[in-house]
Amino acid sequence: MKLAAFLDEAHEAIADAVLRAYPPLYNAETRRSCGFDVRRLGRRPLGAQADAIRAVALSLQRQPGTILVGEMGVGKSTIAAAAAYLGGCRQVFLLCPPHLVRKWQREIHQTVPGARSVIVRTIQDLERTRNLESRLQFTICSREQAKLGYRWRPATVLRLARDSSGEMLRDEAGRPYRVLSCPTCFGTICDDEGIPLGLTDLSIRKRRCSACNGPLWQADRTGPRRFPLAEYVRRRMQRHFDLLIVDEVHEEKGQATAQGLAAGTLAAACGRSLILTGTLLGGYASTLFFLLWRFSPAVRAEFSYADVSAWVSRYGYIERITKKDSDDYLEDGRRSRRRTYPTRIVEKPGVTPPIILQLIGNTVFVRLADVAADLPPYTERVQLVPLERGGHDDAFTQSSCYDQLARQLHQAVRRALQLGSKRLLGAYLQALLSYPDACTREERVIDPLSGDELGYAPALPADRLYPKERALIELVARERARGRRLLCYLTHTGVRDLSPRLEHVLREAGFRVAVLKAATVTPERREEWVAARVREGVDVLLTNPRLVQTGLDLIDFPSLVWVEIDYSVYVLRQASRRSWRIGQRQPVTVTYLAYADTLQAQALGLVAAKTRASLMVEGDLPEEGLAALDADGGNLVVALARRLAEPASADTRSLEALFAEAHQQARAADDWLVNEDSNVVSSVDCADAAQPPPPDSPRASANLFIFGDLPLFAAGTPATPSAEHQQSQDGLSLTRLSQLLVTQRGG
């Protein structure tokens, strides 16, 4: 019997075996016996929100760390506040983005009866919370207040330099020579080799005196007078809070970012944590490591803070690249002609199935479809537009200029890489990704070391439309004819700002256009500003996706188009779901525009691979939409997982039957569903994905040759997981089985 046929026949038995090995902590039986009465809440949960609340509350009582992964609109803040209340927490510290502080306060008052919420900005605000009497108190703090402290500057004194005999030293002009000294012991400040340090050296990082270990820094009285609240909680309020809630926790994933370190400090001070996100994985296994290390005692027990490479080796995909050059090798064999060549290790998008075992024990997954029934369709489509080849009397065309720039930069980057330098990769990527969209401005790439010109593309006439601009105008016209507004995402809104050009082009075509900029509209006013533009009858809103990825309800824009792609999976997934939420009545369409046979198309394929990995961790196994661009994604692991994830007969151990019941109830209440949460985004199945151009086309062959052998877009053999996990890849279906299940490790 073939493997596929075996899975078709035995997938229910395999699913039962998984449930026996990993028994759920919360299931239909626990729902009746757990004792969490959601009728005590200030408002009735919608659909599967009730089960998510009970599951999170149960996990909070039994485990030090809990993760809630929910799509935008599922009511993530409602679930978290209600679970903290039913789980018996009394002092909750809530960390969130600054523009969501007031929103969280509203959610708490509407959800938890008798709860007190306090927004803290200073140490005095924190100290006042000690004396407040309440059955349940939420202390809400923006991550900026938690991480930011006073400015510091070097602390030194100038002293006359003397030699070993005590004689005063003088400079070449005969003036007394002075050196920087420690303000505590007055010893000369030197590095490890005894060389005196200057103010520039002392301003880079905080140092201590090598003689007395005294600090060589002090508060800068000219800066803001503040102290990081996360550090104050660690020092003065240890265990005062019995739960930490972190909203949009994927933004704290960095290894050494200030907000990531602040969140980790608070987690250690509070003891228990509940982290909330809609995009748990950024496409690479490494993006999950520091996130879990800060909030999961199990991960900390198994890995040290510096073990990210071991984590990637176990749970990620790596590619080893060895270039055999007769003139570039490391070692000759002592008794043979053997040679050792340098090998470079690169992490590839994707995760191996065993990573699920780090999640299913304390993670609750919630989909928007579990909460609200009868949502309108959500569709993603990729539209690849060919570069302009000719048709004008000009000597240069968009296609010829791009090809010339690509050849020049490719040769320059190859030469630099052969010499071991990667300094030109950033300029290479920026120039080739942006020039097709901004071809009305010349592109000149200069070597930062030598000052030589590496590549040049002339400015093309600005009085005509280019292919992607024509495609955008056609899309806007089509959507306006259907009575639909369009949200247009641009990533270059600073130095290479594309918004003035597109605003002019769209206005000339007869459309009403608004541009949202960070410098003109503060985060707190953005929702009000967008609502005002809608009342004025705007057709198109141009903005950077990072300005609206969290906290904004853009339900008035059912059509979204990415004119420029953001290559962060977190931003891409968050921003793409801004209008597909509870209360949306129109079908939502997301269009990704890219120039065919260019670096834009190849980069979009890379994002597709990262998106597929991110969705797989959350239990979605996409076959269409952006993730379909991942040519290597349709592997055996995904195929097996899809078969095992097919619906099986419901029983009392699963919540699948409860979801069906929840949908019945939600349909009756769908007319009055309200805006619950606009902070998190996951992904759903998509349709109508455009296929990439055939690989045997002339331009495709040429450009694949140009870009294929560079590090970021290397096309060699598909990356493979580490050997220790080769035999466990059929376990990927655990993600699908763990939807809205909190399970405990067993077996």
N, C-alpha and C positions, 0 to 999 in steps of 0.2 A: 504494500500500500504506500502511495506517495505521501510525503509529509503534509502537503496541503489538504489532501483528502482525510488524513488521520485527524488533523486539527478540526476540520469541519464536523467530523463524527464525535470527537472526544472533547470538544472545548468546554462543555458543561462539566464533565468530570474533572478536567484540569482546573476549572474555576473553583469547584468544590474543594479540591486539594489545596489550592492556595488559601482559601478561607480557613481550612483546618490548620494549616501551618501558621497563618497569621490571623488569629481570631479577632474579630472587631471589638473594640472597646465600647462602641456605641452602635446599636442596631435596633430593630423593631421591638425586641423584648425590652431593651434598656430604655427605650422611649417611654414605655409604660411604667417602668419601675424606678427610674432615676430620681423622681420626686421634684424635678424642676418644673414649677408651674408657671408657664409663660403668660397666664392670665393675670399675673401680678404686675406685668409691665404696663407702662403708660399708654402703649398702643399695640394693636394686634399685629403679630408678625405676619408677613405675606408668604404664602407658599412654603417653600423649604427653609425659610428663615428660622422657623421654630426648631426644626431638627438641627440646623447649624448652631443655634444658640445653645441647645442642650448639649451637643457634642463638644463645643468649645468649653462650656462650663464644667463638664465632666473632666476634660483634659486638664483644665486649670487646677482642679482639686487633686489630681493624681500625678501631674508632671510639672517640672520646673519651667519648661518652655513649650509653647504652643504656636502653631503657624496657621493663619487663616488666609487662603488664597481665593479671591473672588473677583469676578468680572465687574466692570463698572456698572453701577446701578443695582447691585444685589443687596445693598444696605449693609455694607461692611462695618460702618461705624455703629449702626443700630445693633448688629450682632455682637460686636465687641463690648459695647456698653452694657447690653442686657446680660451677656455671659459673665461679665465681672460682677454684676449685681446678684445673679442667681448662684454664681460660684462661691459667694461668701466673702468677697474682697471688701475691704473697708477703706483703705487708703491707696488710691490709684494715681500713678504718675503717667501722664499722657504726653508723648512727644510726637509732634506733627509739623508739616510745613507751615511757614508763617501765615500764608493766606487762607489756611483752613482752621485757624484757632477759633474764630467765632462760629464757624459752622459746626465744629465739634461741640461747642458749648450748647448750641441749639439742639443738636441730636441728643445729648445727654438729658436735657430738661424734658424733651418730648418722650424719651424712652424709659427712664428710670425714675419711679416715683420717690420723692423725698430726697433725691440726690443733690448734693451741693457741688458746684463747679467753680473753680477759681483759676483765672489766668494769671500766671506769674511771669514777671519780667526782671525782677531784682531779687537780691538776697533777702531784703526786708519782706517782700511778698511771700517768699518761701517760709520765713520764720513765722509769719502771721498764720500760716496754715496749721501750725502745731496746736493753736488754741481754738480752732474752729471745731465745734461739736456737730457731728452729723453721722448718720448710720453709714453713709457711703459718700466719700468725698473724692472728686476728680480734680487733680492739680494739672492744669493744661499749660504746656510750655512749648514755644516754637523751637525748632532745632537751632535757629540762629542764636537765641538766648542761651541755649544749653551749651553751645560749643564756643562762643566768642567770649574772650576775656580782655584784659587790659593789654595795651601795647607795651613792649619791653624794649629796652636799649641797653648797650653795654654799661657796666658799672666799673669804672677805673679811676685811678688818680695818676697824675703825671709826677714823676720823681726824677731827680738828677741821676744820671747813670754814673757809676763809679767802677773802677777796675778792682782787681783782687786786693790791691794794696790800699784801697780807699781813696785813690786819687780820682778827682772829677774828670769825666771824659768830655771832650769837645769835638765838634764837627769840623769840617774842612775850613769853615770861615772863622773858627775860633770861638764860636758860641757854645755855651754849655749844652750838652746832649741830654735830652730827656726821654724816658721810656715809660710805657704804660705799666702800671703796677696794680696789684690786688688791693682793694680798699680795706681788706681785713688784716692781712699780714704784711702788706707793702712790698711783697716780693715781686720781681719782674715777671710779667706774664709771658710765658714761652710755650711753644708746642712741645711735642714729645722728643724732638731732636734738639731742644734748647734754643731754638730760634725765636727771638721776640716777635709777638703778634701785634698787628695793627688793628685799628677800629673796624676796618672792613672785614677782617677775619672774625672778629668778635661779634659782628652784626649778623653773620650768616646763621649761626646756631648758638644755643646757650652752652656756655662752658663753665667749668669750675677750676679754681686755682689748683695747680699741681702740688703746691706746698701745703696749704691749709684746707683744701677742699671747699673753700668758700665760694658762693655764687658770684659769677662775674656778669650778672645782669640785674636790672632793676626796673621798676615800673616807669613808663614814660608819662610824666605828669601832663604833657601836652595832648595826650590822646584821651579817649573815652575812659571814664572811671567805672569799670565793671569787672566782674569775676565770672568765669563760666559756671553756670548753675549746675551742670552735670558734675563738675568737680566738687562743688560745695555739697551736693547731696552725698557724694562718696565720703567726704571728710566729716561732715557734721550731722547727716541724717541717715546714716547707715541703718537699713532695715526699718526705717520709719514708714516707708511705702511697701505694701505687700504685693503690688503688681505693677509692672511697667507695660504700657501699651505703646507700640511704635507704629505709626501710620506711614505708608509709602516706604516701607523698610528697604525696598530695592535701591533706594537712593543712599543707603548707608553701607553699600557693598564694598567700598574701597578699602584697601589694606591700611592706608595711613591717612585717610581723609579726616578732617576735624570732626565732621558730623558722624562718621562711622565710629571714631574713637569715643565720642561723647555718648553715643548709644550703647556701646559696649560697657562704658563706665557705669551708666545708669542700670544696665542689666545686672551687673555684679552687685550694685548697691541695693537693688530692690529684691533680688532673689528669684522671683517668678516673672516671666515675660510672656506677652502675647504680641506677635508681630503680624502686621497686615500688609498685603500686597496683591497686585493683580498680575505682576510679571515677575515670577520667582526667579527664573533663570534667564540670563542674558545671552544664551546660545553656547557658551563655553562652560566647562565644568568648573574652571577657576572662579567664575563670577559668583558661584554659590558657596565657595569655601569660607571666606571671611564672614559672610553673613551667618552661616550656620555655626561657625566657631564662636561667634560672640553670644549666640542665644541658645546653643545646644550643649549641655554638659556632656552628652554622649560623644559628640565630635571632639570636644576639648580633651576628653579622656583618651581618645585614640590618636589624635594628631596634635602636634605642637603648633604654635603660631607660624613657624617657619616651614611647615610641612606642605605648602601648597603644591610643590612638585610631586610629592608622594600622593596627594589627593588626585591630581590630574592623571598620574600614572594608573591609579586604580579606577577612577570613575570617568575619565575623559578619553578623548582620541588624540593621539600624538602622531606626528609624521617626522621621520628621521630622514634628513636630506644629506647625502654624501656626494660630493663632487670630486671625481677622480681626475686630478690634473697632474701631469708628469712633473710640473715644476712646483706644485703646492701640496706637500704631504708632511706628515708629522714625524714619522719614524720609519726606518729601514729595518727589515728582519736581520737578526745577527747571523743566522745560518742559512737563510733562504732569500728569495727575491720578494718576500712579503713586504708590503708597504701599508702604513696606517694613514688614512686620509681624514681631514677634519669633517666632522658630522655636526649638522645643525638640527636641533629639535624644535619643532613648531607645534603649538597646540592647534587642533582643528575643531570646527564647530561640532557639537554633539556631546552626548553623555551616554555611558553604558548603563544597562538596566539595573545593576546592583545599587545605583545611587538612590533608587526608590526606597531601599531599606533604611536610608537616613531620614526619610520623610514620612512614611506611612504611619509611624508610631505616634506622631503628634501633629499631623497636618489635616486640616479640613479644607476640602475643595468645594466651591459653590459656583455654579453657572447661573447666568442670568435667566436661562430657560427654566431652571429649577424654581425660580422665584416668581417670574411673571410669564403667564401663558399668552399665546397668540401674539408673540412679538413679530414685527414685520421682518421680511427677509433681509439678510446681510450678505452683500456680495463684494468680493474683491476681484479686480481685473487688472492685468498688466498690459499696458499698451506700449509697444516698442515702435518708435518713430524713426524712419531713416533720415540720415543727414542729407542736407541739400547738396545735390551733385552739380547742377548746372541750371541752364535756362535763363541766365543773365549774361550781359556783355562783359562783366567784370573778369579780370584775369584770375581772381581767387574765388573759390567757393568754400562753403562751410566744410564740405567733405575734404577738399584738398588741403586746406589750412590745418584741419585737425590731424590728417595723416602725416603732414610734414612735422607738426609739433610732436606727435607721438614718436616718430622715428628719431628725431633729434634727442628727445628726453630719454628714450629707451637706450640709445647708445651711451649717453652720459651716465645713466644709472648703472648700466652693465659695467662700464669702466670703473665706477666708484665701488661697486660691489666686489669686483675682482681684487681691488686693493684693500678690501675689508671695511669699507666705509658705507654706512647707511644714511649719511646726512642728506642725500638728495631724494630719498623716498617720499618725504612729506611734500616737497615742492612738486615732485612728479605726479602724485595723486591729486593734489589740489588743482594743478593746472589742467590735467586731462579730464577731471570730473567737472570742472566749472566752465571751461572754455566753450563747449557746445551750447550752453545756455546763455553765456555772456559773450558771444562772439562779436558783438558790436563794440567791445573794448579789446584793445590789443593785449596779448599775453606775452610777457617777457620773463624768462626764468634765468636768474643769475646765481652762479656758484657763490655761496657765502664766504668761502675761503679764498678763492683766487680772484673773484670778481668777474670771471669770464661769463659771457652769455652762452647758456646751454641750449636754449630753445626759444623760438619766436614764432608767434602767429599774429598776423595783422588784424586790425579792427575792420570788420565788414560793415557795409552800409547800414545805417540805423533806420532808413526810411522804408524798409520792407520787412515783411513778416517771415519768420523762419519756421521750419516744420513743427516744432513743439508748440510754438506760439499759435500757429493755425489750429493745431489739435486742441489746445486749451480753449480758443475762441469757439470752436465747433461744440465742445463739451458744454461750455457755459450757455451758448444759445439753445442747445438741446434741453438742458435742464431748466432754463428760464421758461421755455415754451411749455414745460410740464408743471410750472409753478413751484419750482424748487430752487433754493439758494445753494451756493457752492462755496465751500471752504477750501482755500488754496494754501498749501504748505510750501514754504521756501526755507532752506537752511542757511543760505547766504543772505543775511540781512545786515551785515556789518561792513567790512572792508570791500567785499565783492557784492554789495547790496544789489539784488536783482529786482526788488520790489518797485523802484521808480520806473523801470522799463516796462514791467508787466502792467503796472497801474496805467501808464500812458497807452499801451497797446489795447487794453480792455476798455478804457474810456473812449478811445477813438472808434472802437467797434460798437459803441452805444450802450455800454453796461455801466451800472452804478457800482463803484468800487470803494471799499474802505480798507485801510491798512492799519493793523494793530502792531505797535512797536513797544518794546520794553521801556524805552526812554520817555515815551509820551503818556503811557497809561500804567499806573502802579498796579501790583497784583490785586490789591483789595478792591479796585475800581473796575477790573476788567469785565466781570460779568455784567455790571450795570452799563458799561460802555458798549459792549456787544448788543445788549438789549436795545439801547438807543439807536444803534445803526440799523437794527432790524425794523424798528418802528419807522425809520426814515426810508425804508424800502430798498436796502442794499441788495445787489445781486451777487456780488463776490466779496469775500473777506480774505485778504492776504495777510499771512502771519507766519512767524517761526513756530514750528510745532512745540518747541520747548516752553513757549509762553502759555500754552493751553493744555498741556498733557495731563495736568491734574487740576481738580477743583472747579472746572468750568462746565456748565451745562450748555452744549451747543446743539440742542435738539432742533433748532430752526434751520440747521444746515444739513439736510439729509444726504447731500452729495459732497464727497471730499476728494481732493485730487492732490497727489504729491508731485509737484513740478520738479522739486529736488528732494532726494531721498535722504533721510537721516539714518545713518548706519548703526545707530544704537537700537538694539531690539527693544529695550525698555521704552524709549521714546516712540519708536515706530508703533508698537502695539498699543501703548497708552493713547497716543494722539489719534490713531485710526478709529478708535471706538468712542470718540467724544459725542457723537450724536445717536449712537445705537444704544438705547437705554429705555427704562420704564417710562411710558408716556409717549414714546415715538410711534406715530401712526403711518409714516411713509416708509417705503423700502429704503434702506441705506446702502449706498454704493460708494466704494473706495477705489479710486483709480491711481495706479502707479505709472507715471510717464517717464520714459527713459529713451535715449537715442540708441538705436540698434547698432550692434557691432562696434561699440565703444566701451571704454572703461566703465561707464555708467551701467551698462547692461551686465557686465561681469560683476561689478560690485553689488548689484541688485541680487544676483544669484548667490553671492556670499551671504547677504542678509537673509535670503530665503532659507539657506541651510541653518543659520542661527535661529531663525523663527521656528523652523520645524523642531529643532531640539528643545526650544523653550516650551512649545506646545505639548510635546511628548511627555515632558516631566509632569505636566498638569493633566495628562490623560487624554488630550486631543490628538488624534492621529490623522492629520489633514491629507486630503488627496487633491485638493483644488486650491485656488487662490494664490497668494504670493508664495506660500510654502511649496507649491508645485514646481516652482522654478529650480528647486534644489535637485539637480540631475542625479546626484548620488544618494538622495534621501530615500528613494523607494527601495531599500534593501530588504534582506530577509527578515531582519529584526522587526521592522515596521510591519511587514506583511504578516508575520506570525502574530504580532500584537493585535492587529485588526481582527484576525479570525478569532482570537481568544476573547476579544472585547465585544463580540456580537452578543446581543441580548439573550440571556438565558431565562429559564422559567423562574419566576419570583418565588422566594420563600421567606420565612420569618427572620432569617439571618441577614437579609439585605434590605437596603432602603429604596431599591428600585420601585417596589410596589408602593411605598409611601410617596414617592415622587409623583406617581400617576394620580394618587389621591390629592396631593397638594395642587397639581395642575387643575383638577376639577374645581377645587375651592377658589383658586386664583382667577379662573376664567370669570367666575361670578363677580369678583371684586375688581376686575381689570379696569372698569370704567373710572374708578376713583383712585387708582394707584398714584402715589405721589412720588416726588423726587426724593430718593433716599440717600444716595451716596454717589458722588461723582469723582471718587479718588482713584479707583483701581480698574484695571482692564485685564481681561484674559483674551481668549480667542475662540471663535466658533468656526464651524465648517463654512467654506466659502465656495463660490461658483464662478464660472465664466472667466477662467484665467486664460489670458492670451499666451500662445506658445512662443518660445524664442525662435529667432530666424533659423532656417536650416543651416547646419554647420558647413555645408559644402558650398555656400555662396562665396563669391570672390572676396568681398570685404570681410566676411566672417573669418575666412581662412587667414587673411593677412593680419587682422588684428589679434586673433588668437595666437598667432605666431609671435607677435610683438609682445603681448602681455603674459602669455602663458608661463614663461619661465622666470617671472619675477616672484619674490617671496610671498607677497600677499595673495597672489592669484595663481600660484603654482598649480598646474593641472595634472600632475603625475598620477600614480595609482592611488585609489581611494585609501584614506587613512584607516588604520585598524586599531581596535582597542587593545589594551595591554593583555598579555597572554593569559594572565590569571583569570580573566573574565571571558575568554573566548567561549567557554562552555555554558555560560549562564545568560546568554543573550535572549533566550526565550522567556525570560522573566519580565519583559517589558510590560506585559499586560497588567501587571500589578497597578500601574498608574490608573488604568481605566476602572479596575475593580475598587480602587480607593476613593472614587468620587464621593465626596461628602461622608467618608468613613474615617473615623479616628481609630486606628488599630494599634495593638500592642505587639511588640516583637514576641515571637513564640517559636516553638519547634527546636 
